[in-house]
Amino acid sequence: MTVHDHASPSLSPFTEIARDDWASLSGETPLPLTADEIETLRGLGDRLDMDEVNKVYRPISRLLNLQVQNAQSMRDVRNEFLHQNARRTPYIIGVAGSVAVGKSTTARLLRELTARWPETPRVQLVTTDGFLYPTAELKRRDIMHRKGFPESYDRRALLRFVADVKSGQSEVLAPVYSHISYDILPDEFVRVQRPDVLIVEGLNVLQAPRVRADGRVGIAVSDYFDFSVYVDAREDDIRRWYIERFLSLRATAFAKEDSYFRRYADLGDDEARATAAHIWDTINGPNLRENVQPSRGRADLILRKSSDHEVRSVLLRRI
C-alpha cells in the first residue's frame, strides 16, 4: 500500500492514501446498496456510480462503523470510571465543502450506508441551510449578497440545536429551507428524535470558534462532532461544476413557477454561463477561499476529487 504523509511528515496531521489503496481497506465490508438506490442519491452533476461507492465509500462505511463502536466502548469505560450510568447519545458526523463540490451527495450516501449497520439503524441528516436567516432578516441586515457566508446563519440557533441533540434530548427541531423559494419555510421542521447517528451537512460546519471581545474562545459547531468529512477539489473544477449545474437547473428547479430563480429559466446558454460565472466570482468563490477552504484542516477525513468528480485520494487524520 502506498501511503503518503501530507506536507511535512513531522507537521501534518494527515496521511494521504491513494484511491486504489484506500479501496483495498474495505475487506469483507458489505455494500448493501443497489445501482438504482445509488442513482437516487446522486446530486445533479455528481459522478457517483457503483464503482465509486465500492472503492471510496465502502471503506468509509467500515471506518465509521468502527469509530461508532469505539465511541460506545469509551462511553462504557467512562461510566465505569465515574460510577455513572450515562445513556448513549447520538454520534454526530459533520460533512463540509464548497457549493457544487458534492457534499450533499456524500452526506446522503453516508446516511444510507451507516443506517445499514446493525449498530446504527437510526440515522438522520440535517443541513445547515435551515439555519440561514430568513430572507426578510437578511434584507434587514443588508446581507442578501452575503448569503452562505458565516454571518448569514443563525449561529446561536445552530449551536443550540447540535448541543441539544448531543445532550440526548428526546426530540429537537431543525428549521427547513426551500431551494425553490430560496427561504426558510415557516412552521416546517425536521424532527430529530434521538437517532443513533446524526449527520450535519453544510458549508461552514467546520468553521473555527470565534474569539470573543474579552479574548475568550467561543464554542464551535464542530466541538460537538465525533467525526467530520471535508469534500475537496480544485477551485477551477468546482467553478466549472457550478456553472454546469446552473445550466442544468434551467430545465428543472428554475423552471418551476414558484421558483425564486424563475427569471433564469429562459436564459440562453451564453447568458446563463455569464450569470453563473458572475455569481461564482462574486459570492461562492470568495466564500470558498475566505471561509470554507480554511476549515478543511479541521476535518478527520478529506475526500480529494479530480476534475471528473472522482475521488482520487483520501486524507485521514492520524490518530
Helices and strands as residue ranges (DSSP letters): E 3-5, E 14-18, H 19-23, G 24-26, H 35-41, H 50-52, I 53-57, H 58-82, E 91-97, H 103-115, E 123-127, G 128-131, H 135-140, G 144-146, G 150-152, H 155-166, E 172-178, E 183-192, E 197-201, G 221-224, E 227-232, H 235-249, G 253-255, G 262-264, H 269-279, I 280-284, H 285-287, I 288-292, G 293-298, E 301-305, E 311-317
